[in-house]
């Protein structure tokens, strides 16, 4: 199974929920990192890590597939 086929295959409900949470985390972290007000450096650093983790989690959850039979 190619990466393109996995990307477009049906994603299980559990992983769709994880994907929504990860996208929300990434969006909030991005807002914190780009805020026009002065924010402590530690908070911005943590927001960078959260944005990265959210992006990775959302991408990996998109690559899970509903039925593993077609992967064989």
HTML snippet that shows the backbone in 3Dmol.js (N, CA, C, O; Angstrom):
<script src="https://3Dmol.org/build/3Dmol-min.js"></script>
<div id="view" style="width:600px;height:400px;position:relative"></div>
<script>
const pdb = `
ATOM      1  N   UNK A   1       0.852  -1.170   0.000  1.00  0.00           N
ATOM      2  CA  UNK A   1       0.000   0.000   0.000  1.00  0.00           C
ATOM      3  C   UNK A   1       0.897   1.231   0.000  1.00  0.00           C
ATOM      4  O   UNK A   1       1.811   1.352   0.815  1.00  0.00           O
ATOM      5  N   UNK A   2       0.623   2.126  -0.914  1.00  0.00           N
ATOM      6  CA  UNK A   2       1.434   3.335  -1.016  1.00  0.00           C
ATOM      7  C   UNK A   2       0.997   4.366   0.020  1.00  0.00           C
ATOM      8  O   UNK A   2      -0.072   4.264   0.622  1.00  0.00           O
ATOM      9  N   UNK A   3       1.851   5.350   0.205  1.00  0.00           N
ATOM     10  CA  UNK A   3       1.550   6.421   1.150  1.00  0.00           C
ATOM     11  C   UNK A   3       0.312   7.193   0.710  1.00  0.00           C
ATOM     12  O   UNK A   3      -0.502   7.586   1.545  1.00  0.00           O
ATOM     13  N   UNK A   4       0.167   7.410  -0.572  1.00  0.00           N
ATOM     14  CA  UNK A   4      -1.003   8.124  -1.097  1.00  0.00           C
ATOM     15  C   UNK A   4      -2.287   7.338  -0.837  1.00  0.00           C
ATOM     16  O   UNK A   4      -3.317   7.932  -0.519  1.00  0.00           O
ATOM     17  N   UNK A   5      -2.239   6.013  -0.967  1.00  0.00           N
ATOM     18  CA  UNK A   5      -3.415   5.189  -0.694  1.00  0.00           C
ATOM     19  C   UNK A   5      -3.767   5.224   0.787  1.00  0.00           C
ATOM     20  O   UNK A   5      -4.941   5.296   1.150  1.00  0.00           O
ATOM     21  N   UNK A   6      -2.746   5.173   1.644  1.00  0.00           N
ATOM     22  CA  UNK A   6      -3.006   5.248   3.086  1.00  0.00           C
ATOM     23  C   UNK A   6      -3.614   6.602   3.449  1.00  0.00           C
ATOM     24  O   UNK A   6      -4.517   6.682   4.282  1.00  0.00           O
ATOM     25  N   UNK A   7      -3.109   7.671   2.814  1.00  0.00           N
ATOM     26  CA  UNK A   7      -3.586   9.015   3.131  1.00  0.00           C
ATOM     27  C   UNK A   7      -5.066   9.168   2.793  1.00  0.00           C
ATOM     28  O   UNK A   7      -5.807   9.827   3.522  1.00  0.00           O
ATOM     29  N   UNK A   8      -5.496   8.563   1.694  1.00  0.00           N
ATOM     30  CA  UNK A   8      -6.876   8.726   1.257  1.00  0.00           C
ATOM     31  C   UNK A   8      -7.806   7.618   1.767  1.00  0.00           C
ATOM     32  O   UNK A   8      -9.010   7.672   1.513  1.00  0.00           O
ATOM     33  N   UNK A   9      -7.280   6.625   2.474  1.00  0.00           N
ATOM     34  CA  UNK A   9      -8.114   5.548   3.009  1.00  0.00           C
ATOM     35  C   UNK A   9      -8.941   6.051   4.195  1.00  0.00           C
ATOM     36  O   UNK A   9      -8.641   7.093   4.778  1.00  0.00           O
ATOM     37  N   UNK A  10      -9.974   5.303   4.537  1.00  0.00           N
ATOM     38  CA  UNK A  10     -10.855   5.672   5.650  1.00  0.00           C
ATOM     39  C   UNK A  10     -10.092   5.573   6.975  1.00  0.00           C
ATOM     40  O   UNK A  10      -9.413   4.582   7.244  1.00  0.00           O
ATOM     41  N   UNK A  11     -10.219   6.616   7.790  1.00  0.00           N
ATOM     42  CA  UNK A  11      -9.565   6.679   9.093  1.00  0.00           C
ATOM     43  C   UNK A  11     -10.554   6.263  10.177  1.00  0.00           C
ATOM     44  O   UNK A  11     -11.699   6.714  10.162  1.00  0.00           O
ATOM     45  N   UNK A  12     -10.132   5.399  11.132  1.00  0.00           N
ATOM     46  CA  UNK A  12     -11.028   4.998  12.218  1.00  0.00           C
ATOM     47  C   UNK A  12     -11.471   6.189  13.068  1.00  0.00           C
ATOM     48  O   UNK A  12     -10.772   7.200  13.144  1.00  0.00           O
ATOM     49  N   UNK A  13     -12.631   6.063  13.702  1.00  0.00           N
ATOM     50  CA  UNK A  13     -13.222   7.156  14.484  1.00  0.00           C
ATOM     51  C   UNK A  13     -12.290   7.620  15.611  1.00  0.00           C
ATOM     52  O   UNK A  13     -12.141   8.821  15.837  1.00  0.00           O
ATOM     53  N   UNK A  14     -11.668   6.679  16.311  1.00  0.00           N
ATOM     54  CA  UNK A  14     -10.764   7.032  17.406  1.00  0.00           C
ATOM     55  C   UNK A  14      -9.648   7.942  16.905  1.00  0.00           C
ATOM     56  O   UNK A  14      -9.331   8.947  17.542  1.00  0.00           O
ATOM     57  N   UNK A  15      -9.055   7.596  15.774  1.00  0.00           N
ATOM     58  CA  UNK A  15      -7.943   8.373  15.239  1.00  0.00           C
ATOM     59  C   UNK A  15      -8.403   9.701  14.669  1.00  0.00           C
ATOM     60  O   UNK A  15      -7.621  10.650  14.627  1.00  0.00           O
ATOM     61  N   UNK A  16      -9.653   9.795  14.227  1.00  0.00           N
ATOM     62  CA  UNK A  16     -10.186  11.091  13.799  1.00  0.00           C
ATOM     63  C   UNK A  16     -10.286  12.032  15.000  1.00  0.00           C
ATOM     64  O   UNK A  16     -10.004  13.225  14.888  1.00  0.00           O
ATOM     65  N   UNK A  17     -10.692  11.482  16.153  1.00  0.00           N
ATOM     66  CA  UNK A  17     -10.765  12.298  17.371  1.00  0.00           C
ATOM     67  C   UNK A  17      -9.375  12.761  17.791  1.00  0.00           C
ATOM     68  O   UNK A  17      -9.188  13.921  18.160  1.00  0.00           O
ATOM     69  N   UNK A  18      -8.405  11.860  17.737  1.00  0.00           N
ATOM     70  CA  UNK A  18      -7.023  12.225  18.058  1.00  0.00           C
ATOM     71  C   UNK A  18      -6.540  13.316  17.099  1.00  0.00           C
ATOM     72  O   UNK A  18      -5.857  14.254  17.510  1.00  0.00           O
ATOM     73  N   UNK A  19      -6.893  13.186  15.839  1.00  0.00           N
ATOM     74  CA  UNK A  19      -6.485  14.161  14.835  1.00  0.00           C
ATOM     75  C   UNK A  19      -7.067  15.541  15.133  1.00  0.00           C
ATOM     76  O   UNK A  19      -6.369  16.549  15.026  1.00  0.00           O
ATOM     77  N   UNK A  20      -8.327  15.583  15.500  1.00  0.00           N
ATOM     78  CA  UNK A  20      -8.963  16.873  15.836  1.00  0.00           C
ATOM     79  C   UNK A  20      -8.288  17.523  17.043  1.00  0.00           C
ATOM     80  O   UNK A  20      -8.042  18.729  17.049  1.00  0.00           O
ATOM     81  N   UNK A  21      -7.992  16.722  18.056  1.00  0.00           N
ATOM     82  CA  UNK A  21      -7.319  17.240  19.256  1.00  0.00           C
ATOM     83  C   UNK A  21      -5.936  17.759  18.901  1.00  0.00           C
ATOM     84  O   UNK A  21      -5.535  18.828  19.362  1.00  0.00           O
ATOM     85  N   UNK A  22      -5.203  17.008  18.081  1.00  0.00           N
ATOM     86  CA  UNK A  22      -3.851  17.404  17.696  1.00  0.00           C
ATOM     87  C   UNK A  22      -3.864  18.691  16.877  1.00  0.00           C
ATOM     88  O   UNK A  22      -3.016  19.560  17.079  1.00  0.00           O
ATOM     89  N   UNK A  23      -4.805  18.820  15.970  1.00  0.00           N
ATOM     90  CA  UNK A  23      -4.899  20.038  15.165  1.00  0.00           C
ATOM     91  C   UNK A  23      -5.236  21.236  16.057  1.00  0.00           C
ATOM     92  O   UNK A  23      -4.692  22.325  15.869  1.00  0.00           O
ATOM     93  N   UNK A  24      -6.122  21.038  17.016  1.00  0.00           N
ATOM     94  CA  UNK A  24      -6.466  22.110  17.956  1.00  0.00           C
ATOM     95  C   UNK A  24      -5.259  22.516  18.788  1.00  0.00           C
ATOM     96  O   UNK A  24      -4.999  23.705  18.971  1.00  0.00           O
ATOM     97  N   UNK A  25      -4.517  21.525  19.294  1.00  0.00           N
ATOM     98  CA  UNK A  25      -3.305  21.821  20.064  1.00  0.00           C
ATOM     99  C   UNK A  25      -2.312  22.626  19.232  1.00  0.00           C
ATOM    100  O   UNK A  25      -1.742  23.609  19.707  1.00  0.00           O
ATOM    101  N   UNK A  26      -2.113  22.203  17.996  1.00  0.00           N
ATOM    102  CA  UNK A  26      -1.178  22.909  17.119  1.00  0.00           C
ATOM    103  C   UNK A  26      -1.620  24.322  16.830  1.00  0.00           C
ATOM    104  O   UNK A  26      -0.795  25.235  16.782  1.00  0.00           O
ATOM    105  N   UNK A  27      -2.919  24.516  16.635  1.00  0.00           N
ATOM    106  CA  UNK A  27      -3.433  25.855  16.350  1.00  0.00           C
ATOM    107  C   UNK A  27      -3.263  26.784  17.550  1.00  0.00           C
ATOM    108  O   UNK A  27      -2.857  27.936  17.397  1.00  0.00           O
ATOM    109  N   UNK A  28      -3.572  26.288  18.725  1.00  0.00           N
ATOM    110  CA  UNK A  28      -3.421  27.107  19.935  1.00  0.00           C
ATOM    111  C   UNK A  28      -1.954  27.444  20.166  1.00  0.00           C
ATOM    112  O   UNK A  28      -1.623  28.579  20.510  1.00  0.00           O
ATOM    113  N   UNK A  29      -1.079  26.467  19.978  1.00  0.00           N
ATOM    114  CA  UNK A  29       0.355  26.710  20.156  1.00  0.00           C
ATOM    115  C   UNK A  29       0.873  27.732  19.153  1.00  0.00           C
ATOM    116  O   UNK A  29       1.710  28.569  19.489  1.00  0.00           O
ATOM    117  N   UNK A  30       0.377  27.665  17.926  1.00  0.00           N
ATOM    118  CA  UNK A  30       0.794  28.624  16.910  1.00  0.00           C
ATOM    119  C   UNK A  30       0.347  30.039  17.263  1.00  0.00           C
ATOM    120  O   UNK A  30       1.091  30.999  17.065  1.00  0.00           O
ATOM    121  N   UNK A  31      -0.858  30.162  17.782  1.00  0.00           N
ATOM    122  CA  UNK A  31      -1.346  31.480  18.216  1.00  0.00           C
ATOM    123  C   UNK A  31      -0.468  32.026  19.337  1.00  0.00           C
ATOM    124  O   UNK A  31      -0.148  33.214  19.354  1.00  0.00           O
ATOM    125  N   UNK A  32      -0.083  31.171  20.262  1.00  0.00           N
ATOM    126  CA  UNK A  32       0.783  31.621  21.365  1.00  0.00           C
ATOM    127  C   UNK A  32       2.143  32.057  20.828  1.00  0.00           C
ATOM    128  O   UNK A  32       2.680  33.078  21.258  1.00  0.00           O
ATOM    129  N   UNK A  33       2.707  31.289  19.889  1.00  0.00           N
ATOM    130  CA  UNK A  33       4.033  31.624  19.358  1.00  0.00           C
ATOM    131  C   UNK A  33       4.028  32.915  18.550  1.00  0.00           C
ATOM    132  O   UNK A  33       5.025  33.636  18.527  1.00  0.00           O
ATOM    133  N   UNK A  34       2.916  33.209  17.890  1.00  0.00           N
ATOM    134  CA  UNK A  34       2.872  34.403  17.034  1.00  0.00           C
ATOM    135  C   UNK A  34       2.135  35.573  17.674  1.00  0.00           C
ATOM    136  O   UNK A  34       1.827  36.555  16.999  1.00  0.00           O
ATOM    137  N   UNK A  35       1.855  35.476  18.954  1.00  0.00           N
ATOM    138  CA  UNK A  35       1.140  36.555  19.633  1.00  0.00           C
ATOM    139  C   UNK A  35       1.958  37.845  19.609  1.00  0.00           C
ATOM    140  O   UNK A  35       3.171  37.819  19.816  1.00  0.00           O
ATOM    141  N   UNK A  36       1.291  38.974  19.357  1.00  0.00           N
ATOM    142  CA  UNK A  36       2.014  40.248  19.280  1.00  0.00           C
ATOM    143  C   UNK A  36       2.364  40.838  20.642  1.00  0.00           C
ATOM    144  O   UNK A  36       2.920  41.934  20.713  1.00  0.00           O
ATOM    145  N   UNK A  37       2.049  40.134  21.711  1.00  0.00           N
ATOM    146  CA  UNK A  37       2.370  40.643  23.050  1.00  0.00           C
ATOM    147  C   UNK A  37       3.588  39.903  23.587  1.00  0.00           C
ATOM    148  O   UNK A  37       3.960  38.846  23.078  1.00  0.00           O
ATOM    149  N   UNK A  38       4.200  40.465  24.615  1.00  0.00           N
ATOM    150  CA  UNK A  38       5.385  39.848  25.212  1.00  0.00           C
ATOM    151  C   UNK A  38       4.968  38.640  26.053  1.00  0.00           C
ATOM    152  O   UNK A  38       4.196  38.755  27.005  1.00  0.00           O
ATOM    153  N   UNK A  39       5.495  37.498  25.676  1.00  0.00           N
ATOM    154  CA  UNK A  39       5.218  36.248  26.394  1.00  0.00           C
ATOM    155  C   UNK A  39       6.565  35.687  26.837  1.00  0.00           C
ATOM    156  O   UNK A  39       7.536  35.754  26.084  1.00  0.00           O
ATOM    157  N   UNK A  40       6.638  35.136  28.048  1.00  0.00           N
ATOM    158  CA  UNK A  40       7.922  34.577  28.509  1.00  0.00           C
ATOM    159  C   UNK A  40       8.484  33.543  27.520  1.00  0.00           C
ATOM    160  O   UNK A  40       7.739  32.798  26.884  1.00  0.00           O
ATOM    161  N   UNK A  41       9.787  33.524  27.415  1.00  0.00           N
ATOM    162  CA  UNK A  41      10.461  32.646  26.459  1.00  0.00           C
ATOM    163  C   UNK A  41      10.146  31.170  26.723  1.00  0.00           C
ATOM    164  O   UNK A  41      10.035  30.386  25.780  1.00  0.00           O
ATOM    165  N   UNK A  42      10.004  30.791  27.979  1.00  0.00           N
ATOM    166  CA  UNK A  42       9.706  29.395  28.292  1.00  0.00           C
ATOM    167  C   UNK A  42       8.347  28.978  27.729  1.00  0.00           C
ATOM    168  O   UNK A  42       8.187  27.856  27.249  1.00  0.00           O
ATOM    169  N   UNK A  43       7.385  29.872  27.790  1.00  0.00           N
ATOM    170  CA  UNK A  43       6.051  29.573  27.265  1.00  0.00           C
ATOM    171  C   UNK A  43       6.101  29.422  25.745  1.00  0.00           C
ATOM    172  O   UNK A  43       5.463  28.529  25.186  1.00  0.00           O
ATOM    173  N   UNK A  44       6.851  30.287  25.085  1.00  0.00           N
ATOM    174  CA  UNK A  44       6.985  30.207  23.633  1.00  0.00           C
ATOM    175  C   UNK A  44       7.713  28.931  23.230  1.00  0.00           C
ATOM    176  O   UNK A  44       7.362  28.309  22.227  1.00  0.00           O
ATOM    177  N   UNK A  45       8.720  28.536  24.000  1.00  0.00           N
ATOM    178  CA  UNK A  45       9.448  27.294  23.721  1.00  0.00           C
ATOM    179  C   UNK A  45       8.539  26.092  23.857  1.00  0.00           C
ATOM    180  O   UNK A  45       8.537  25.216  22.992  1.00  0.00           O
ATOM    181  N   UNK A  46       7.767  26.036  24.928  1.00  0.00           N
ATOM    182  CA  UNK A  46       6.833  24.926  25.127  1.00  0.00           C
ATOM    183  C   UNK A  46       5.784  24.915  24.013  1.00  0.00           C
ATOM    184  O   UNK A  46       5.411  23.846  23.530  1.00  0.00           O
ATOM    185  N   UNK A  47       5.313  26.072  23.608  1.00  0.00           N
ATOM    186  CA  UNK A  47       4.339  26.157  22.518  1.00  0.00           C
ATOM    187  C   UNK A  47       4.925  25.606  21.224  1.00  0.00           C
ATOM    188  O   UNK A  47       4.208  24.985  20.439  1.00  0.00           O
ATOM    189  N   UNK A  48       6.200  25.822  20.992  1.00  0.00           N
ATOM    190  CA  UNK A  48       6.856  25.263  19.811  1.00  0.00           C
ATOM    191  C   UNK A  48       6.860  23.741  19.835  1.00  0.00           C
ATOM    192  O   UNK A  48       6.604  23.097  18.818  1.00  0.00           O
ATOM    193  N   UNK A  49       7.148  23.175  20.991  1.00  0.00           N
ATOM    194  CA  UNK A  49       7.124  21.718  21.131  1.00  0.00           C
ATOM    195  C   UNK A  49       5.710  21.165  20.963  1.00  0.00           C
ATOM    196  O   UNK A  49       5.519  20.122  20.338  1.00  0.00           O
ATOM    197  N   UNK A  50       4.734  21.855  21.515  1.00  0.00           N
ATOM    198  CA  UNK A  50       3.340  21.413  21.400  1.00  0.00           C
ATOM    199  C   UNK A  50       2.877  21.490  19.948  1.00  0.00           C
ATOM    200  O   UNK A  50       2.163  20.605  19.477  1.00  0.00           O
ATOM    201  N   UNK A  51       3.274  22.529  19.247  1.00  0.00           N
ATOM    202  CA  UNK A  51       2.912  22.650  17.832  1.00  0.00           C
ATOM    203  C   UNK A  51       3.528  21.513  17.021  1.00  0.00           C
ATOM    204  O   UNK A  51       2.871  20.951  16.145  1.00  0.00           O
ATOM    205  N   UNK A  52       4.767  21.175  17.302  1.00  0.00           N
ATOM    206  CA  UNK A  52       5.422  20.071  16.605  1.00  0.00           C
ATOM    207  C   UNK A  52       4.742  18.749  16.928  1.00  0.00           C
ATOM    208  O   UNK A  52       4.484  17.950  16.028  1.00  0.00           O
ATOM    209  N   UNK A  53       4.449  18.509  18.200  1.00  0.00           N
ATOM    210  CA  UNK A  53       3.783  17.274  18.591  1.00  0.00           C
ATOM    211  C   UNK A  53       2.391  17.178  17.970  1.00  0.00           C
ATOM    212  O   UNK A  53       1.972  16.099  17.551  1.00  0.00           O
ATOM    213  N   UNK A  54       1.681  18.288  17.909  1.00  0.00           N
ATOM    214  CA  UNK A  54       0.357  18.297  17.295  1.00  0.00           C
ATOM    215  C   UNK A  54       0.410  17.983  15.813  1.00  0.00           C
ATOM    216  O   UNK A  54      -0.441  17.259  15.295  1.00  0.00           O
ATOM    217  N   UNK A  55       1.394  18.520  15.137  1.00  0.00           N
ATOM    218  CA  UNK A  55       1.550  18.251  13.707  1.00  0.00           C
ATOM    219  C   UNK A  55       1.867  16.790  13.456  1.00  0.00           C
ATOM    220  O   UNK A  55       1.291  16.174  12.560  1.00  0.00           O
ATOM    221  N   UNK A  56       2.775  16.233  14.237  1.00  0.00           N
ATOM    222  CA  UNK A  56       3.146  14.819  14.080  1.00  0.00           C
ATOM    223  C   UNK A  56       1.959  13.918  14.392  1.00  0.00           C
ATOM    224  O   UNK A  56       1.690  12.977  13.646  1.00  0.00           O
ATOM    225  N   UNK A  57       1.249  14.190  15.476  1.00  0.00           N
ATOM    226  CA  UNK A  57       0.101  13.362  15.853  1.00  0.00           C
ATOM    227  C   UNK A  57      -1.007  13.430  14.804  1.00  0.00           C
ATOM    228  O   UNK A  57      -1.617  12.410  14.482  1.00  0.00           O
ATOM    229  N   UNK A  58      -1.267  14.608  14.275  1.00  0.00           N
ATOM    230  CA  UNK A  58      -2.307  14.748  13.255  1.00  0.00           C
ATOM    231  C   UNK A  58      -1.928  14.002  11.985  1.00  0.00           C
ATOM    232  O   UNK A  58      -2.777  13.362  11.363  1.00  0.00           O
ATOM    233  N   UNK A  59      -0.667  14.078  11.598  1.00  0.00           N
ATOM    234  CA  UNK A  59      -0.222  13.386  10.388  1.00  0.00           C
ATOM    235  C   UNK A  59      -0.272  11.879  10.567  1.00  0.00           C
ATOM    236  O   UNK A  59      -0.758  11.169   9.686  1.00  0.00           O
ATOM    237  N   UNK A  60       0.218  11.383  11.684  1.00  0.00           N
ATOM    238  CA  UNK A  60       0.206   9.936  11.910  1.00  0.00           C
ATOM    239  C   UNK A  60      -1.206   9.390  12.040  1.00  0.00           C
ATOM    240  O   UNK A  60      -1.486   8.281  11.585  1.00  0.00           O
ATOM    241  N   UNK A  61      -2.095  10.153  12.652  1.00  0.00           N
ATOM    242  CA  UNK A  61      -3.467   9.680  12.766  1.00  0.00           C
ATOM    243  C   UNK A  61      -4.162   9.645  11.406  1.00  0.00           C
ATOM    244  O   UNK A  61      -5.059   8.829  11.193  1.00  0.00           O
ATOM    245  N   UNK A  62      -3.758  10.518  10.487  1.00  0.00           N
ATOM    246  CA  UNK A  62      -4.322  10.499   9.140  1.00  0.00           C
ATOM    247  C   UNK A  62      -3.870   9.251   8.384  1.00  0.00           C
ATOM    248  O   UNK A  62      -4.589   8.765   7.511  1.00  0.00           O
ATOM    249  N   UNK A  63      -2.706   8.735   8.704  1.00  0.00           N
ATOM    250  CA  UNK A  63      -2.162   7.581   7.984  1.00  0.00           C
ATOM    251  C   UNK A  63      -2.666   6.238   8.501  1.00  0.00           C
ATOM    252  O   UNK A  63      -2.357   5.204   7.910  1.00  0.00           O
ATOM    253  N   UNK A  64      -3.432   6.228   9.587  1.00  0.00           N
ATOM    254  CA  UNK A  64      -4.022   4.967  10.045  1.00  0.00           C
ATOM    255  C   UNK A  64      -5.190   4.624   9.130  1.00  0.00           C
ATOM    256  O   UNK A  64      -5.847   5.510   8.583  1.00  0.00           O
ATOM    257  N   UNK A  65      -5.439   3.334   8.972  1.00  0.00           N
ATOM    258  CA  UNK A  65      -6.494   2.920   8.050  1.00  0.00           C
ATOM    259  C   UNK A  65      -7.530   2.081   8.773  1.00  0.00           C
ATOM    260  O   UNK A  65      -7.231   1.440   9.781  1.00  0.00           O
ATOM    261  N   UNK A  66      -8.745   2.090   8.254  1.00  0.00           N
ATOM    262  CA  UNK A  66      -9.878   1.391   8.843  1.00  0.00           C
ATOM    263  C   UNK A  66      -9.725  -0.129   8.745  1.00  0.00           C
ATOM    264  O   UNK A  66      -9.943  -0.848   9.721  1.00  0.00           O
ATOM    265  N   UNK A  67      -9.354  -0.602   7.576  1.00  0.00           N
ATOM    266  CA  UNK A  67      -9.290  -2.030   7.341  1.00  0.00           C
ATOM    267  C   UNK A  67      -7.885  -2.415   6.922  1.00  0.00           C
ATOM    268  O   UNK A  67      -7.378  -1.913   5.919  1.00  0.00           O
ATOM    269  N   UNK A  68      -7.250  -3.296   7.673  1.00  0.00           N
ATOM    270  CA  UNK A  68      -5.871  -3.679   7.393  1.00  0.00           C
ATOM    271  C   UNK A  68      -5.783  -4.759   6.316  1.00  0.00           C
ATOM    272  O   UNK A  68      -4.678  -5.117   5.908  1.00  0.00           O
ATOM    273  N   UNK A  69      -6.911  -5.287   5.843  1.00  0.00           N
ATOM    274  CA  UNK A  69      -6.901  -6.342   4.835  1.00  0.00           C
ATOM    275  C   UNK A  69      -6.276  -5.875   3.526  1.00  0.00           C
ATOM    276  O   UNK A  69      -5.596  -6.651   2.855  1.00  0.00           O
ATOM    277  N   UNK A  70      -6.500  -4.613   3.153  1.00  0.00           N
ATOM    278  CA  UNK A  70      -5.987  -4.118   1.880  1.00  0.00           C
ATOM    279  C   UNK A  70      -4.490  -3.831   1.931  1.00  0.00           C
ATOM    280  O   UNK A  70      -3.870  -3.622   0.888  1.00  0.00           O
ATOM    281  N   UNK A  71      -3.896  -3.817   3.130  1.00  0.00           N
ATOM    282  CA  UNK A  71      -2.480  -3.531   3.265  1.00  0.00           C
ATOM    283  C   UNK A  71      -1.620  -4.754   2.969  1.00  0.00           C
ATOM    284  O   UNK A  71      -0.403  -4.627   2.831  1.00  0.00           O
ATOM    285  N   UNK A  72      -2.218  -5.918   2.870  1.00  0.00           N
ATOM    286  CA  UNK A  72      -1.443  -7.145   2.670  1.00  0.00           C
ATOM    287  C   UNK A  72      -1.070  -7.339   1.237  1.00  0.00           C
ATOM    288  O   UNK A  72      -0.415  -8.324   0.897  1.00  0.00           O
TER     289      UNK A  72
END
`;
const viewer = $3Dmol.createViewer("view");
viewer.addModel(pdb, "pdb");
viewer.setStyle({}, {cartoon: {color: "spectrum"}});
viewer.zoomTo();
viewer.render();
</script>
